[in-house]
Amino acid sequence: MKAFREYVVSHKEKGEKLLSRLEMAGLLFTMLALVLMLKKIPFSGYFFILGLSALTAVYLSLGIFCKEFFGLSETDFFSKALTGAYLALSFTTLGILFLIMRWPAARLLTEGGFAATLLFFLFFTYRLYLVKTDEKYKIIMHNLIVRMLPVLITIGILIIIQLKS
């Protein structure tokens, strides 16, 4: 783990570019799966699995290596909250993946992750717009909020689909 952490620190730009591309691919596959699911076209689950697996990997990586990617100190409250937010996002996407696969603890992961993601979303939105913060932190918070929004919208659509059926 230490060697991987050192690799992330030494190749930060490559890692950020890879995670950004993987996140875009995951979002595209997930949105495609939602459209296929709404049109009742078979095999939408496979696109969900690909997309959510990619998103889970991205958010888990950002949560674990948050301090290295964003250059934050380990004792800072902001870095701990940011780590928690990315881990909540990864638990949410993992929970949706478990729901699709019909695995145990799917509902717990999805609901717990969704609640934590929503709380972090509200916290960082409050901090971004109502609390005077440093410009560096504002950019990081805006980036996080933009990442959280598609996941929250996807979960909302899935909840609506579940309620209709």
Helices and strands as residue ranges (DSSP letters): H 2-10, H 12-38, H 44-64, H 66-70, H 77-101, H 106-130, H 135-164
